[in-house]
Amino acid sequence: MNIESAIFDRSAPDLDSCPDESLPEFAFIGRSNVGKSSLLNLLAGKENLARVSPVPGFTKLINIFTMNRCWRLVDLPGYGFAQVAKVHRSRFNQAVSHYLKQRTNLCLVFALIDSGLPPQEIDLEFVEWLTRNAVPFVLVFTKTDKVAAAAVSANIAAFTEVISPWFEKLPAVLTCSATTGQGKSELLGVIDEAMTAIKAEASRARSDAEKLPGAAPAPTRKERVRAARPWRPNPARPW
């Protein structure tokens, strides 16, 4: 996949302020200082698409970008930032929680983990939350250029060992470096594969509708996703 256009849509403080659900969305989220903004700029091929700040937790809103005019990249606030007053932190976490659980056109979450660290409790808790709430995600271990390859492999193995009891099949694991560009094609490939599947599904739905004139229209993707992933109140931990 080549990114030919990347256009800022809006910064949304909550789910109701997000744009309509007409385009598939792919969200990126991780612990503060995981290198999310640098990675998003790498994927988009735009140096200043997402603002890179030396202050962890700079992103406090749901930032949405339209890519190639056919899908959206969503930059979610990092979890665990300490520079924000608790009242504001709770508000942002609630907005992210609502987005992840209720956004019907959310196709996939890229959960970013620092490859240079052993498993961190906050990352494990977030992955467990995604799993429990049936949010589709892949794991992306960042900053692979900052540490020896052996350490990266050891940290990934330790992380997947902890979470393996939660799954019949582990989620996909990718690695990347915003500095060297390693992993860019693989990450965009995941999005490209999902977009191809979405287009194929839409084509089949149109074909089926044409073969059965007068029949009730097939449920839209939005309707199927909403039915399969209902809203779950009272999460054990709001993000």
C-alpha positions, -999 to +999 in steps of 0.1 A: +000+000+000+012+035-009-001+065+010-009+091-017-028+115+005-030+121+043-055+148+053-062+159+089-099+155+096-104+167+132-094+163+168-124+149+187-128+151+225-153+122+225-170+096+204-199+119+194-175+144+180-159+118+156-168+119+119-195+097+104-188+059+102-186+057+064-149+049+062-130+020+078-107+032+107-074+018+120-064+031+154-030+033+170-026+035+208+002+027+233+017+038+266+031+073+267+065+077+251+061+045+230+070+064+198+034+065+184+036+099+167+069+091+150+055+059+138+024+075+124+045+101+105+066+072+091+035+053+078+020+084+063+052+097+048+046+131+063+070+144+089+045+165+107+013+145+103+012+137+141+030+161+163+060+146+181+065+160+216+092+155+242+065+156+268+048+121+273+011+121+269+010+152+246-019+137+226-050+142+246-077+141+219-088+115+193-070+127+162-084+115+129-067+116+095-083+105+061-058+084+041-060+079+004-096+093+007-108+058+015-098+049+051-089+067+083-059+066+106-069+073+142-043+086+167-056+078+202-043+094+234-016+073+251-025+056+283-006+061+316+005+097+311+012+115+343+014+151+333-024+156+331-047+164+360-066+133+372-100+149+363-088+154+327-071+120+325-104+103+334-123+122+308-097+113+281-097+076+291-135+075+290-135+089+255-110+063+243-129+035+260-161+046+243-144+048+210-128+014+212-160-004+223-187+015+203-171+027+171-187+003+145-163+011+117-132+005+137-115-024+119-083-029+139-063-015+167-025-014+166-014-018+202+021-004+205+046-019+230+081-007+237+104-035+225+132-024+248+113-031+280+102-064+297+065-068+300+050-038+318+019-042+339+000-013+323+006-028+288-006-062+299-037-047+315-045-028+284-041-059+262-063-079+286-089-051+284-089-052+246-093-090+247-121-090+272-140-064+252-136-082+219-117-053+203-097-067+173-060-058+176-024-067+166+007-061+188+034-038+174+067-037+193+084-003+186+119+012+188+137-020+177+167+002+167+172+012+203+181-022+217+199-054+206+179-078+185+184-105+212+168-083+238+139-075+215+132-112+209+134-119+246+110-091+256+085-102+229+087-138+240+082-128+277+052-106+268+035-133+246+041-159+272+022-139+298-008-133+275-009-167+258-035-182+282-060-155+272-062-167+236-068-198+215-045-182+190-022-153+198-027-120+180-003-111+152+030-096+164+049-070+143+080-050+150+090-016+138+114+013+141+104+049+131+141+057+129+151+031+104+118+025+087+118-012+096+083-026+097+066+001+077+057-021+047+044-049+071+021-025+090+007-010+058+003-045+045-019-054+074-041-024+066-041-032+029-052-068+036-081-056+057-092-030+031-091-057+004-113-080+026-137-051+032-140-044-005-146-080-013-173-083+013-191-052+000-189-066-036-204-099-025-232-081-006-241-061-037-240-093-059-263-111-035-287-083-034-289-082-072-296-119-074-326-116-050-348-088-062-374-079-037-356-096-008-347-078+023-314-060+019-284-077+035-273-061+068-246-036+063-211-041+078-219-015+104-250-034+114-231-067+116-203-052+136-227-035+160-246-068+166-214-087+172-198-062+195-225-047+217-217-019+241-205-033+275-212-010+305-191-008+336-157-018+323-133-031+350-108-004+340-117+027+319-089+037+295 
